[in-house]
Amino acid sequence: MKALCTIREAGARAGQTVTIGCWLYHKRSSGKIQFLQLRDGTGFMQAVIVKNEVPGEVWEAAGRLTQESSFYVCGEIREDTRSAAGYEMTVRDIELIQIAEPYPITPKEHGVDFLMDHRHLWIRSPRQHAVLTVRAGIIRAIRQFLDDRGFTLIDPPILTPSSCEGTTSLFQTRYFDEDAYLSQSGQLYMEAAAMAFGRVYSFGPTFRAEKSKTRRHLIEFWMVEPEMAFVKHEESLQIQEQLVSHVVRSVLAGCRKELETLGRDLSRLEKVEAPFPRISYDEAIRFLQDNGHDIIWGEDFGAPHETAIAEKYEKPVFITGYPAAIKAFYMKPDPQRPEVVLCADLIAPEGYGEIIGGSQRMDDPGLLEARFREHKLPREAYQWYLDLRKYGTVPHSGFGLGLERTVAWICGLEHVRETIPFPRLLYRLYP
C-alpha cells in the first residue's frame, strides 16, 4: 500500500495510483463488476472493481464489504464526467480493517425520531455531511471577516451570575453556594472587552430554556457576538450587512458542491449583496395591518409576521426602531424619539426569520441605573456592568448572529435540527 491520499485530493491525481482509507457508503454489483461508493470524511467517490482484473482474494474481499465497513483501497484515479465527483477509481487492491455489523440507517426512508436517535451515525450521510461542511464554511467566513477587520476574539464565561435579557429563559444551576446560570449571551462581557480592545467578538454556545418546538429554535445554539467601541447604530448596520454578504459569497465560492447536494437554489443566494433594504418598525406594523394581520403598535413580531415582511424582498431586510418596552434594558433610546430604541433585527428571506439582532448600547450611567430599577434588576449583580459607564463611557454598538438559523437559511433547510452536529431540542438530550 502506498502513502494515503484523500478523496478530496484524488481529483488532482488523475492517472496516478493512490491508496485511500475509507468506509463503504453503498455497493452494487452487475455480475463481474462491483461498484463501491466510498467516503473518507473529505468527500464521496465511486470505485470500480472488475473481477478479471484483480486477484481472487481482492474480489472476494470486496464482496464481503457491508455498509460502513472500513478498509484501505488502492487503485488508479481516472477522470469521469459522468461521476458527481468528476473522477473515480479503478480498484487494484483492498485491505480490510473491519466488516461492519448490519447498519441501522439504510438507503430507505426513515422517520425523524429514528434518525435523531441515530444522529451519531446519520451525520455520515451525504446530505448531513454537506450541511455540516457548509456550517464549517460559514464559521470560517465569519471569523475571517472579523479577524481581517481588526476584531479580537474574546471568550466570555458559560456560567454567569446574572442574565442578559431576563431570567425566564435561563437554565439555573448551583455554583457551590450561589445561584448561577448557563449563558444566554456573551454580550455584556463583550461590552467590557470592547472598552479594553476596541472591537471584539465572541463565538460560542448559548442556552435558552424556552419550551419551543418550532423549526427555528434550539435549546443550545451558537452565536457570534461582535461589540464595537466608538461605533454608532448606522455604522453597525453597515458592518452587519457586509458580514452577511461576505459569508454568502464565501460559501458560494467554497461550498458550491455541498449546496448542490442539498438542492439549494443558488440564484437566490447570488442576490445577497449589501446594501440591504430597511423598514422601520412603524412601517412594518402598517404593512402587516394592511395585509390582514392582527397586530398593534407595541407588540413584537412572531414568525408569520417576519415571514410576511421578508416575502417582499429578495435580500435580508432590516427592521429598525422597535419600541423600548419590548426590547432589552441595555438598548439606547433614540434621542429624537425616546419611546423607541436604536436597534434592528435582520430578517432572512424565504421565511427563515431573524438571523441578527443588534443595537447601539446605552452609554449614560444615570439612564442605565433607571433601567435597572424599571426592569427590577438587582444592582449588585450588575454593578460591574454599570462600571463600564462610569470609567470612560463611549458610544458603542453590537449585535448577535445566530449560527444555526444562518446555516438553515443558506442551506435551504426545513428545520434547524440538521444545522448542528448534535441538536438539543425540547424533548431531546440524546445522543
N, C-alpha and C positions, 0 to 999 in steps of 0.2 A: 504494500500500500504506500502511495506517495503522500507528501505533505498535504494536509487538509485544505480544501477550498470551500467557500460558502456558496449557496445558491445565488445570492446577490452578486457575488464576484464572477460566477460562472459565465455570464453573458460576454465578458471581456476575454474569455479563454477559448473561444471557438477554434476548433481544430486541435486542441490540446487534450491530453488525458489527465483527469483530475480525480481526486478522492473527496467525497463529501460524507460527513457524519450526519445522519438524518433519521427521521421517523417515517413510517408509511402512513400516508393520509388515506389513500384509496388504491384499489388494484382491480384491473380487469384483464381478461385473457381471451385471446382468439386462437385457440389451438396451439400453434408453435411460437406465438409471440405473447409476452406478458407486458402490460403497460402499468408501470408503478408511478403513482403520484407521491412525490417526495415533499417533505417540509423539513426545514432545519432552523426555524426561528427568524431567518432573514428573508424567507420567501418560499414559494411553491414552484415545483418544476416536475416535468414528466421525464421518466427514464424508461427506455425500451430495451427489453431483453429478448433476443432471438435464440431459440433453442439450439439450432445447429451452428451457432457462432460462439458458444461458451461451453466450458466443461460441464459434464453432467451434474456435478455437485453444486455448481453455481445455479443452474436451472432449478435444481431441487430446493436449494436454499430460498430462492425467490418464491417458489411455490408454497413454502411453509409460512411466508410472511402473513401476519394478521394486521388488522388496523392498529396503528400506533406501535407496532414492533420497531425496535431500534437496531440500526446496523450501519456499517460503512459500505458505501457503494463506489466502485471505481469504473470509470468509463470515459469515452470521448464526447466532448461537448460539440454540438453542431447547431448551426442556425436553423430555425424552423419557423417560418412566418405564420404557420397555422397554430402555433402554440401561443398561449396567452403571455408567456414569458419571453417569447421570441427565440427560444432555443430549447433544446432538450439533450438528454444524454443517451448514448448507446452503451449499454452496460457490458463490462468485461469481467467484473469480479464483485462478489458480495461477501462481507464478513459479518455474520450475525452477532449482535450484542444480547438482545433479549427478544423472545417471541412473546408478545403481549397477550394477556388474558382477553377474553371476549369484551370488547369495548362497549360501554353503555350508550354512547352517543353515536348513532349510525346515520347514514345519509337520509334516512326517512325523517318525516316531520315529528318534532317533539313539542310538548306543552311548555309554556314559560316556566312554570314551577319546577318541572323536571330539569330544565336547562339551568335554572338558577341553583338548584340543589347540586348540580354538577358544574358549577361555574369554573372550578379549578381545572376542569377538562375542556369546557366549552370555549375557553379563550384560545384553544389551539386551532379552532376552525378558521377558514379564510376570512369570513365576514368579521368575526370578533378580532382577529389579528389585524385586519385593515383598520377597524375603529381605533384600536389602542395604538397603532402606528401613527395614525393622524393625531391622536391625543398627544403623543410624544413630540410630533412635529409642531403642534400648537404651543406646547410648553417651551420648546426650543426657540420659536419665533418671538414669543413674549419676552423671554429673558434677553434675547439678542437685542430687541428693540430698546428695552430699558437700559441694559448694560452699555449699549453704544451711545446713549444719551446722558451718561453720567449719573445714573441712579445707582445707589449702593444697596445690595441685598442685606436686609436685617431680619433676623429670625425672632419673632415675638414668642412669648410663652404660650403653651397649650392650656395649662392650669392657671386660672385667673381668680382674683379675689372679688371682682365686680363684673358687671355686664356692660356691653357696649350700647345695646338698644332695648334694655328691659330684661327681666329675669324669666318671663313667662315661657320662653322657648329655649331655656338653658338646661343642660344636664348638670345636676348638682352632685357633688361628692364631698367626702371629708378629707381635709388636708391636716392630718394629725388632729389638733383640737379646734380647727377652724373649718368654716364652710368654704368650698371652692367650686369653681365651675369650669367645664370644658369650654374653650374659647369659641365664641360665635363670630369673632372678627379680631384681627390683629391691629385694627385701625388706630385705637387710642395710643398703643405703643409705637406705631409708626409715626404718629404726630410728634411724640417725644424724640424719636430718632431723626425726624426731619429738622428739628431745631438744632441737632448736632451735626448732621451730614448734608443738609440742604434738600436733596432729592433721594428718596429711599423707596424700597418696596419689600414686601414680604410675599412669600409664595408657599402656602401650606394648607393643611386640613383645617376645616372649621366644622362646627357641630350645631345643629338646630333640632331641639326636641319638639318638633312640630308633628302633630298627628295627621299628616297629609299623605294621601295616596295618589296624587296627581302624577302625570307623566313628566312634570317639570321638577319634582322635588326629590331630594335625597336627604337622609339624616346626617350623613357625613359627606362633605364635598370639599373641593379645593378652590381657593380664591387667591388671585394676585391682587395686592392692595398697595398701590403707589400713594405716597404723600409727598407734597412739594411745598417747601417754604418759598415765600415771595411770589407765589402763583395764585392769581385770582381765577374766578369762575370761568371766564371766557377762554383763557389760555388752557385751563384744564380740559374743557370740551374739545379743543383742537388736538390736544395730546391724545385724548381717548379715541377720536376718530382716526387719527394717524396710526395708533396702535392696532386697532381692529383691521384697518386696511392693510397694514403690513403683515399681520397674521394670515389673512386670507390669501394675499399674494404669495406668501411663503409656502403655504400648504398647497396651493395650486401648482407651484413650481416643484415642490419636493415630494408630494404625496398624491400625484395625479393618478397613478396606477391604483392606489388604495381607494380613492374616491370613485373611480370607475368600477372597482369591485363592488362597491356599495350601491352602484346605480345612481350616484348623485348627478343632478342636472348642473353641470359645471357653468353653463351660461348664466345662471343666477348668481353664482359666486363671482364671476368675472365682472359683474356690475358694481361690486362693493369697492368703491373708491371714495376717499374723502374729497370734498366735504359732504357731511350727511345732512339730510333735512332736519328741521327743528319745528316743533309746535309748542305753544305754551299749554300749561295745564288748563287754563281758561278755554283756549281754542279746542282742546281735546274734549272737554266736557260738553261744549256746544255741539261739536261734531257727533258725539255719542247720542246726545239728546235728540238731535235732528234725524238720527238714524234708528230711533226706536228703543234705545237703551234706557232702562230705568235707573238713572244715576243723577245725583245732585252735587253742586259745588261743595267741596269739603270731604267727599268720600274718596277712598282710594280705589285704584283700578284693579279689577280682577283679570283672570286670563281671557275671558271673552272680550273685555274692553280693549286690552292690549292687542289682541288679535285683530279686532276690527280696525284699530288705528293703523297697525302695521300693514294691512292689506292695501292701503293707499299708496304704499311706497315699494320700490324695488331695492332700496338700501335700508340699513338700520336707521331708525328715526329717534331723535332726542325729544323727550317730553320735559319741559323746563318749568320751574317756578311752582312747585307744589305748595299747598297750604302748610304752614308751620305746624299746625295741630296734628297732622298725620305723618310727620317726619321726625327724625331723631333729634334729641336735645342739642346736639353739637353743631347743627347746621346754622349758618349765618343768615339772619333775616335780610331781605332785600331793603337797602336803605330807602328806596323810593316807595316801598310798599311792604311794611313790616309783617303783614299777615301771611306773606309767602316767603320762602327761603330760596337762596341761591343754590339750586340743586338741579339735577337732571337724571332721568333714567334713560338708558339706551335700549330701545326695543328692537329685537331682531326681526327680520322679515319671516314670512311663511309660518307665523303662529308660534314661534319659539319663545316669545316673551322677553322679559327683561334680562339682559346679559351684563349690564353695567349699571351700578348706582353710584352717584358721586355728588359732591357739593363743595362749596367753599366753607371752611370750618369757622366757627365762631372764635374771634380773637380778642373780644372785650371781656376782661375778667369779671366786671360787675354784672354784665348780662349773662355770663355763664353761671355765676352763682344764683341768679334769679331763675335760670332754667333748672338748676339742681332742686330748688325749692318747689318749682312748678311740677316737676316730674317725680317729686318725693324721693330723690336720690340721696343716699347717706353721704354727707360731706366728707367724713373721714375716709371713706373708700375711694373718693375721687380727688382728695387733696393734691396728690401728685399731678393729676391732670390739670387742675387749676393752676398749679405752679408754672406750667408752661406759658400761661398768660401773664404771670407776674414777673418773669425774668426774661425780658426781651421778646414780647409778643410781636408777631408779624402776620400779615395776610398769608394764609396758606390754604391749599385745597388738596383733595384726594378723591380716590374712587376705588371701588372693588369690582373686579370682573370674575364672574362665576365660571370656572373652567368647564364643568360638565355641561352646562347649558350651551356654552360656546361650541363644545365638541358636537353636541346633538344637532345644533344648527348647521355647522359646517359639513357634517356628515349626512345630514338629512334623515336623522333617526326619529322614530316614533316616541321613544321613551329614554330617559336619562340613565336607566339601569344598565344600558350597554356601554356607557361612556366612561366607566371607571372599572378597574380590574375586578374588585370585589365589593359590589354595592351594598350599602347599609340602607335598608328600607324599613317602613313602619313595622312589618312583621318578618323581617329577615336579618339575622345576625350570623348566618351560616352560609357558606363556609368562611 
